[in-house]
Structures are given as structure tokens and as C-alpha cells.
Amino acid sequence: MVKAVVGEETRLQLAEDRLSRSSLPAQVGLVIGKLSSTLDRGFVFDLVPTPQNDAGQPACSVIEAAKDDKKKGPKSKSQAADTSSLIIDKDWVAEHARQVSRMLVGGMNVVGIYVWASEASFKNSALVFCQTIKGVADAASMLEADLDERLLIHICYSPRRWACRNCTLSSNVTSNSLRPCDFKMGRVLTSLQTFKCLYNFDLRLPIYCESASNSQTLSDILRHRISVYAKELRSAKALIDGNLVVDAETCTTDGLHEVELLQPFMKDTYIEACSQKDIVGVLVFTGSVCSFAHLNSKEPISQAIADIKGDIIRSLQSRLDILCDEADGDLGPSDNGNRESSNEASSEKPVSQLVLHSLRKVCNLAFPRRVFVPWLMGTYVCDYLQPSETFEVVKDHCVELMSMEPPNDTSTILEPEAEAPTAITGSFWDSVAPFSSSIEKSKENPKVVNAQKAVKSNNIKFIAAVFVLLLSIIFGYRVRPCY
């Protein structure tokens, strides 16, 4: 359990100054930081305000309680303030958290929410906060963390003070889920150490026929395989700057640390599939993932490895989510399932939604590539670019989602991924037995069949001619006259 929280004083003071100048009665946003189970501490790096929703309304506003009838007389201004409470667009805050979590690297997470509000309205809105935190936790889950808690930071302007509460997550959160915890400001970002890993992978997955599995779209297979791969990646050993990692030790040197993951030998499901009759194709999932992680100097070095592994998996999942989100947007409400033929439906569907066991051609799905943008004091955030997108998209996301100044010099944006992940589907027998596959294809093409018949006919004639020649030689030798 997190017992104490330390916030980066330079960022939190800037946030307080920004809020005090805005004259807003209330505001809600995300807390970016890290919860350390080994240290029982929380670290806050920055506060990111949630932007207005699609209707142009703020995500948080103050409401007054219903007024009593006139017989009871009007309430004083102070009494009216005591009955005020906050209303929060919980779904919009959760969506903001989902998109921001994609931009965070290893060792950084959405660890809760902050609220700028008066003391009275804050006290009257405890249940709303718990429900909002639960939605944020579901939308921006922590892959490698087993902590069932998130933070609620209250910035009170009347009187001016900071307070932090720990919210215990459960299936049914209540106002009793909030508990106070120690909070102070200090230097957090300057003590972070940076780790980098360029991880290459090459996975070959069998595609089963319709009767063997119910999840046969490309996105379903990839999502399942990424979740399985996350479990396999946990057992990988690691080298940091060429040295094998020991769990208990800490990193004492500064600068950028290079990480290399050593994946253990495992069963190759691709080879095992040769003996199975329900295999109709193969999915080749390959590429490079660049990962960054930031570690507090007091944490063990093994935590950096766990953060790197979690960041790799989260990056793959985020790219797949981006493709699926775009596919859902392309389909739109007109996709009612009433089409003339299955072939036409397959051609209209996005690649990520294709049913693989029914495909009879090679299918290629290119993932977005990951780029890194300098953030705070040597740290990075990331974004994902489609082949047709430019750095202007990255700048817009930085401003809208992270509320940060966009980089003026695009040369500061890192592009370390030489090859973005790609998924390619094809015939299974094209990979393990090309000759047998070419025979199967020739049966489907009459021209190829006729050509093969002509070749066979010529071969028979040639063999017959050779056979006749041999018989002639033998017969001539046996009837040769003697002198």
C-alpha cells in the first residue's frame, strides 16, 4: 500500500499558479506518476488537465443543491457554498486517461486524478471521485503493477492547500474507499534514471480452420497472442550495459543505460502445427519495438526491467488499439451486415477485421511506428504515426492530450524504430512445403494444367525414343556376324 506521496515541486507549483490565474470554480485532470510497491511510495511527475468534451463543455463543474422553498427563507452565501458539489463527466475523463496512457513510456502511468475545488464542494463529492477513479483505472490499467489503488489529489483554493488521498479499487467503490496519505513536494524528476531497449521479435502463429477457434479475425488473434507473449516475456533475462541484472541491486551510474532482453528457448507452435490437419494458414508477426523506462534511484534495477517489458507489451497493444479504432471509424453506422456476397464483404472490411481462415490471399497489416518526444527534465513521452502522417499530428496530440508545449525543432523527436511491427498472413503450405502448394495452385489454373500435360507428353516421347535406341544397340550387338 502507498503510504506516502512525493510530488515534483516545480511542476506542481506551475499547476497551482495556472489554476489560480484561471479563476475556474473547478477542474479535473490526470495525475501522471508512478506507484512503487517495493518502496510503498507514490511519485507524482505532473498534472494534466482534461480538455473540454466534444460539446465544448468542461469535464468538471460545480452544482448547487436544490433551494428550499421561500417559507424557510433565503440561505446566506456561506450556507449556499456548503451545499455545493461537483459533477464530473466520468466517461470523458476515462477516455482522456486511455489516450494519455498510450503516450507514456515505462515507469510512467496514469496513477489517479486531481481536483481543483473548494473544501465544501470536495467533501460533498466523495462518491463521484471514487467512481471517476475507478473508470480511469479501468481505462488506463497498469500491466505489471499489482497495486489495487490510485491517488486523488485535492488542490483547495479556499483555503489554499494540497491534500492527497488513496483510493482502494474494488468492484463496488464507495466513499469509504478514500483514505488520507502523507503528501509533500520535492525533487522527483532529477533523480530518475533512463533505460532504453530495442527489442526485435519474429513470431509465426498458425491459423486454424473455422471449427478450431471462434476468434479468427486478425485483430483477435493478435490481441490474444500479445497477451500470451506478455507472460512469456516475463521470464526473459536482461543485460544492462552488458552486465547481467541481479534483482536486489540498484543502479548507481548516471546517463542512458542500454538494456538487452534474452528470450528463453520455447516451443515453436509453428513447427508443431505441421502435424495438425486443422491448419489453413500462418500469421507472421515481426518487427522492432523501441522502449524507454524511467526509474527512481531508490528502486531496484529489476524494476526497470519489469517496466521495459511492460512498456513493450503496452506499446504493441496500443498500436493494435489504434488500428482497431480507425477500423471502427471507417465502418461507421452504415455497416449493417447486409452485403451481396461474402467476398465483397471481405474486400470492404479493414484488414484488422478480416476473418483469416476464409482468406485465400496474402494479407499485410503494418503497425504504426513509435516516436519519442522530449518531455520533462530528460524524460520522454511517445506517440504513434501511420505511414501517411507527419510530425504535425504528434504536435497536436502533445498539446491536446498532454497540455505541453509542442517541440519547435522536429529534430529533437526520436525515431529509433527502423522497422515497425508488421503482421503478414499467408498459406501455411507456402511456408513449409512450397512445392506441394504450387501443385495445388496449378490444379486451379487450366493454362498451367495444359502446360504440365504438354511437358509430360514430351517427356514420355523422349523416354520412348531412348528406349528404342537402346534396344537397337543391343539387338545389333547380338546379331553381329562372326568371321
C-alpha positions in Angstrom: 0.0 0.0 0.0 1.2 3.5 -0.8 1.8 5.3 2.5 3.4 8.5 1.2 3.4 10.5 -2.0 6.1 12.9 -3.2 5.3 15.4 -6.0 7.7 17.2 -8.3 7.6 20.6 -6.8 8.5 22.6 -9.9 5.6 21.0 -11.9 3.0 21.2 -9.1 3.7 24.8 -8.3 3.3 25.7 -12.0 0.0 23.8 -12.0 -1.1 25.8 -8.9 -0.2 29.1 -10.5 -2.0 28.2 -13.7 -5.2 27.2 -11.8 -5.2 30.3 -9.6 -4.9 32.6 -12.6 -7.7 30.8 -14.4 -10.4 31.8 -11.9 -12.1 28.4 -12.6 -14.5 27.2 -9.9 -13.5 23.6 -10.5 -11.2 21.5 -12.7 -10.4 17.8 -13.0 -7.4 16.2 -14.6 -5.0 13.3 -14.6 -2.1 12.6 -12.2 1.0 11.2 -14.1 3.5 9.4 -12.0 4.4 6.0 -10.5 3.3 3.8 -7.6 6.1 1.7 -6.2 5.1 -1.4 -4.3 8.7 -2.0 -3.2 9.0 1.4 -1.6 5.4 1.8 -0.6 5.5 5.2 -2.1 3.9 7.2 -4.9 5.7 9.7 -7.1 3.9 12.4 -9.0 5.6 13.8 -12.1 2.9 16.2 -13.5 -0.8 17.1 -13.5 -2.5 17.1 -16.9 -5.9 18.8 -17.2 -8.7 17.0 -19.0 -9.8 19.1 -22.0 -13.3 20.1 -22.8 -15.6 17.3 -24.3 -16.9 17.2 -27.8 -19.7 19.5 -26.9 -17.3 22.2 -25.7 -18.2 21.6 -22.0 -15.7 21.3 -19.2 -15.2 17.8 -17.7 -15.9 19.2 -14.2 -18.4 21.8 -12.9 -20.0 22.9 -9.7 -23.7 22.4 -9.0 -25.7 23.9 -6.2 -28.2 21.9 -4.1 -31.9 22.4 -4.7 -33.1 25.6 -2.9 -35.6 25.3 -0.1 -39.0 26.9 -0.5 -39.5 30.5 0.3 -41.1 29.7 3.6 -37.8 28.7 5.0 -36.2 31.9 3.9 -33.2 32.5 1.7 -29.9 31.0 2.6 -26.8 33.0 3.2 -23.9 32.9 0.8 -21.8 30.8 3.1 -24.7 28.3 3.6 -25.2 28.0 -0.2 -21.5 27.3 -0.6 -21.7 24.5 1.9 -24.3 22.6 -0.2 -22.4 22.8 -3.4 -20.9 19.7 -5.0 -19.1 18.6 -8.2 -20.3 16.9 -11.3 -17.7 15.1 -13.4 -18.0 13.7 -16.9 -16.6 10.3 -15.8 -16.6 8.7 -19.3 -14.8 11.7 -20.8 -12.1 11.6 -18.1 -11.6 7.9 -18.6 -11.3 8.4 -22.3 -8.7 11.0 -21.7 -6.8 8.6 -19.4 -6.9 5.9 -22.1 -5.3 8.1 -24.7 -2.8 9.6 -22.4 -1.6 6.2 -21.2 -0.7 5.4 -24.8 1.8 8.3 -24.8 3.6 7.2 -21.6 6.7 5.1 -21.5 7.9 2.5 -19.0 7.8 3.6 -15.4 5.1 6.2 -16.0 1.4 5.7 -15.6 -1.9 7.5 -15.0 -2.0 7.0 -11.2 -5.1 8.9 -10.4 -6.9 12.2 -10.8 -6.6 15.7 -9.3 -9.4 18.1 -8.5 -9.3 21.9 -8.1 -12.2 22.8 -5.9 -13.3 24.4 -2.7 -13.2 22.4 0.5 -17.0 22.3 0.8 -17.7 21.0 -2.8 -14.9 18.5 -2.4 -16.4 17.0 0.8 -19.8 16.7 -0.8 -18.5 14.7 -3.9 -16.6 11.8 -2.4 -18.6 9.1 -4.3 -18.2 10.9 -7.6 -14.4 10.9 -7.1 -14.3 7.2 -6.4 -16.4 6.4 -9.5 -14.2 8.6 -11.6 -11.0 7.0 -10.3 -12.5 3.5 -11.0 -13.2 4.5 -14.6 -9.7 5.9 -15.0 -8.1 2.7 -13.6 -10.1 0.5 -16.0 -9.3 2.7 -19.0 -5.5 3.0 -18.2 -4.6 -0.2 -16.4 -1.1 -0.9 -15.2 0.2 -4.1 -16.8 3.0 -5.0 -14.5 1.7 -3.5 -11.3 -0.4 -5.4 -8.8 -1.5 -2.4 -6.8 -5.2 -2.0 -6.4 -5.1 1.6 -5.5 -5.0 5.1 -7.2 -4.4 8.6 -6.0 -6.8 11.6 -5.5 -5.0 14.9 -5.2 -7.1 17.8 -4.0 -5.9 21.4 -4.6 -8.1 23.6 -2.4 -8.3 27.3 -3.1 -10.4 28.2 -0.1 -8.2 27.9 1.9 -5.2 27.3 -0.3 -3.7 23.9 0.4 -2.8 20.5 -1.1 -4.1 17.1 0.2 -3.7 13.5 -1.1 -6.0 10.5 -0.6 -5.5 6.9 -1.5 -8.5 5.2 -3.2 -8.7 1.4 -2.9 -10.2 -0.1 -6.0 -12.9 -2.8 -5.9 -15.9 -3.9 -7.8 -18.1 -1.5 -5.8 -16.2 1.6 -4.7 -17.8 3.8 -2.0 -16.9 7.0 -0.3 -15.2 4.9 2.4 -12.6 3.8 -0.2 -10.8 7.1 0.2 -8.1 7.3 2.9 -5.7 10.2 3.6 -2.0 9.6 3.0 1.1 11.7 3.5 1.9 14.2 0.8 4.9 16.5 0.2 6.7 18.2 -2.6 10.3 17.6 -3.5 12.7 16.8 -6.4 11.4 13.7 -8.2 12.3 14.1 -11.9 16.0 14.9 -11.3 16.5 11.5 -9.6 15.1 9.5 -12.4 17.4 7.2 -14.4 16.7 6.4 -18.1 16.8 2.9 -19.7 16.5 2.1 -23.4 15.8 -1.2 -25.1 15.4 -2.0 -28.8 13.6 -5.4 -28.9 13.3 -7.5 -32.1 10.8 -10.3 -32.4 9.7 -12.7 -35.0 6.6 -14.8 -34.2 4.9 -17.3 -36.5 1.4 -18.3 -35.5 -0.8 -21.0 -37.1 -4.2 -20.0 -38.4 -6.8 -22.7 -37.6 -9.8 -23.6 -39.6 -13.3 -22.4 -38.6 -14.1 -25.4 -36.4 -10.9 -25.0 -34.3 -11.4 -21.5 -32.9 -14.1 -18.8 -32.5 -11.6 -15.9 -32.6 -10.3 -15.7 -36.1 -10.1 -12.1 -37.1 -6.7 -10.7 -37.4 -7.1 -8.3 -34.5 -8.5 -11.1 -32.2 -5.6 -13.4 -33.0 -3.0 -10.6 -32.5 -4.6 -9.4 -29.2 -4.6 -13.0 -27.8 -1.1 -13.6 -29.0 0.2 -10.3 -27.4 -1.4 -11.3 -24.1 0.3 -14.7 -24.3 3.6 -13.1 -25.3 3.4 -10.8 -22.2 3.5 -13.9 -20.0 6.4 -15.4 -21.9 8.4 -12.1 -21.8 8.3 -12.0 -18.1 10.8 -14.9 -17.9 13.3 -13.2 -20.2 16.7 -12.4 -18.6 18.2 -9.0 -19.1 21.6 -7.3 -19.6 22.1 -3.7 -18.7 25.1 -2.1 -20.2 26.4 -5.6 -20.9 26.0 -6.9 -17.4 23.5 -9.5 -16.2 20.9 -8.0 -13.9 20.7 -9.0 -10.3 17.3 -8.4 -8.7 18.4 -6.8 -5.4 21.0 -4.3 -6.8 20.3 -0.7 -7.6 21.7 1.4 -10.4 24.3 3.9 -9.2 25.6 5.3 -12.5 24.0 8.2 -14.5 23.4 8.5 -18.2 21.4 6.4 -20.6 21.5 2.7 -19.9 21.2 0.1 -22.7 19.0 -2.9 -22.0 19.1 -6.2 -23.9 16.5 -8.9 -23.3 17.4 -12.5 -23.6 14.4 -14.5 -24.6 14.5 -18.2 -23.5 14.0 -21.1 -26.0 10.4 -22.1 -26.2 8.3 -24.5 -28.1 7.7 -23.5 -31.7 4.0 -23.8 -32.3 4.7 -23.1 -36.0 6.7 -26.4 -36.3 4.3 -28.4 -34.2 1.4 -27.3 -36.5 2.9 -29.4 -39.4 1.3 -32.5 -38.0 -2.1 -30.9 -37.5 -4.9 -31.1 -40.0 -6.8 -28.1 -38.9 -4.2 -25.5 -40.0 -5.1 -23.4 -43.0 -2.6 -20.6 -42.9 0.2 -18.9 -41.0 0.5 -15.4 -39.4 4.0 -13.9 -39.3 4.2 -11.2 -36.7 7.6 -9.5 -36.8 9.3 -6.1 -36.2 11.2 -3.9 -33.7 9.9 -2.2 -30.6 11.9 0.6 -29.0 11.2 1.1 -25.3 12.2 3.7 -22.7 11.8 3.4 -19.0 12.4 5.9 -16.2 13.4 4.5 -12.7 13.6 6.2 -9.4 17.2 5.9 -8.0 15.9 4.2 -4.8 14.1 1.4 -6.7 15.9 -1.9 -7.5 17.2 -2.2 -11.0 14.9 -5.2 -11.6 12.1 -2.8 -11.6 13.5 -1.1 -14.7 13.5 -4.4 -16.4 9.8 -5.0 -15.4 9.0 -1.5 -16.7 10.7 -2.2 -20.0 8.9 -5.5 -20.5 5.5 -3.9 -19.6 6.2 -0.9 -21.9 6.9 -3.3 -24.9 3.6 -5.1 -24.4 1.7 -1.9 -23.8 3.2 -0.4 -27.0 2.1 -3.4 -29.1 -1.4 -3.3 -27.6 -1.7 0.5 -28.1 -0.8 0.1 -31.8 -3.4 -2.6 -32.3 -6.0 -0.5 -30.5 -5.2 2.5 -32.8 -5.7 0.3 -35.9 -9.0 -1.1 -34.5 -10.3 2.3 -33.5 -9.6 3.6 -37.0 -11.3 0.5 -38.5 -14.4 1.0 -36.4 -14.5 4.6 -37.6 -14.2 3.6 -41.2 -17.0 1.1 -40.9 -19.4 3.6 -39.4 -23.2 3.1 -38.8 -23.8 2.0 -42.5 -22.1 -1.3 -41.9 -25.3 -3.3 -41.1 -24.1 -6.6 -42.4 -26.3 -6.7 -45.5 -24.0 -7.2 -48.4 -24.3 -9.1 -51.6 -21.6 -11.7 -51.1 -19.0 -12.8 -48.6 -16.2 -11.9 -51.0 -17.5 -8.4 -51.3 -17.8 -8.1 -47.6 -14.2 -9.3 -47.1 -12.9 -6.7 -49.6 -14.8 -3.9 -47.8 -13.7 -4.8 -44.3 -10.5 -3.2 -42.9 -7.5 -5.6 -42.7 -7.7 -5.8 -38.9 -11.3 -7.1 -39.1 -10.7 -9.8 -41.8 -11.6 -13.4 -40.9 -8.4 -15.2 -41.5 -9.5 -18.8 -42.1 -11.6 -17.7 -45.0 -8.8 -15.7 -46.7 -7.2 -17.1 -49.9 -4.6 -14.5 -50.4 -1.7 -12.8 -48.6 -2.7 -10.1 -46.2 -0.4 -7.4 -44.8 -1.1 -5.3 -41.7 1.5 -2.6 -40.9 1.5 -1.2 -37.4 2.1 2.5 -36.6 5.7 3.4 -35.8 6.6 4.8 -32.4 8.3 8.2 -32.0 9.5 9.8 -28.8 9.2 13.5 -27.8 11.2 15.2 -25.1 9.1 16.0 -22.1 10.3 17.0 -18.6 14.0 17.1 -17.5 15.3 14.4 -19.8 12.2 12.2 -19.8 10.2 11.2 -22.9 6.6 10.7 -23.9 5.7 8.8 -27.1 3.2 8.9 -30.0 2.4 6.6 -32.9 2.4 7.6 -36.6 0.7 6.0 -39.5 2.7 5.9 -42.8 0.8 8.9 -44.2 1.0 11.0 -41.0 3.6 13.7 -40.2 5.0 15.2 -37.1 2.2 17.8 -37.1 0.0 15.0 -35.7 2.4 14.5 -32.9 2.4 18.2 -32.0 -1.4 18.3 -31.9 -1.5 15.3 -29.6 1.1 16.8 -27.3 -1.0 20.0 -26.9 -4.4 18.4 -26.7 -3.8 15.4 -24.6 -0.6 16.2 -22.5 -1.2 20.0 -22.3 2.5 20.5 -23.1 4.4 22.8 -25.4 4.9 21.1 -28.8 8.6 20.7 -29.9 9.6 23.6 -32.2 12.5 21.6 -33.6 11.4 18.3 -35.1 15.0 17.0 -34.9 14.5 16.5 -31.2 11.8 13.9 -31.9 13.4 10.4 -31.8 12.7 7.8 -34.5 14.6 4.7 -33.3 12.4 2.1 -34.9 13.9 1.1 -38.2 11.1 -1.4 -38.8 7.7 -1.0 -37.2 5.8 -4.3 -36.3 4.0 -6.0 -39.2 1.6 -8.9 -39.4 1.6 -10.9 -42.6 -0.8 -13.8 -43.3 -0.3 -16.4 -46.0 -0.8 -20.1 -46.9 0.7 -22.4 -44.3 2.0 -24.8 -47.0 3.6 -22.0 -48.9 5.9 -21.7 -45.9 6.6 -25.4 -45.1 6.1 -27.1 -48.5 6.2 -24.7 -51.4 6.3 -27.5 -54.0 3.1 -29.1 -52.8 1.4 -25.7 -52.7 2.4 -24.9 -56.3 0.8 -28.2 -57.4 -2.4 -27.3 -55.6 -2.4 -23.9 -57.3 -1.7 -25.5 -60.7 -4.9 -27.5 -60.4 -6.9 -24.3 -60.1 -5.4 -22.8 -63.3 -6.4 -24.6 -66.6 -3.5 -23.0 -68.5 -1.0 -24.4 -66.0 -2.6 -27.8 -66.2 -2.4 -27.9 -70.0 1.3 -26.8 -69.9 2.1 -29.5 -67.4 0.3 -32.1 -69.7 2.4 -31.0 -72.6 5.6 -31.3 -70.6 4.6 -34.8 -69.5 3.8 -35.8 -73.1 7.2 -34.6 -74.3 8.9 -36.4 -71.5 7.2 -39.7 -72.5 8.2 -39.3 -76.1 11.8 -38.7 -75.1 12.0 -41.7 -72.9 10.4 -43.9 -75.6 13.0 -42.8 -78.1 15.9 -43.5 -75.8 14.4 -46.9 -75.0 14.1 -47.8 -78.8 17.7 -46.7 -79.3 18.9 -48.9 -76.5 17.0 -51.9 -77.9 18.5 -51.3 -81.4 22.1 -51.3 -80.0 21.5 -54.5 -78.0 19.9 -56.2 -80.9 22.7 -55.2 -83.4 25.3 -56.4 -81.0 23.7 -59.9 -80.7 23.2 -60.5 -84.4 26.7 -59.3 -85.4 28.2 -61.9 -87.8 31.4 -63.9 -86.9 34.4 -64.1 -89.3 
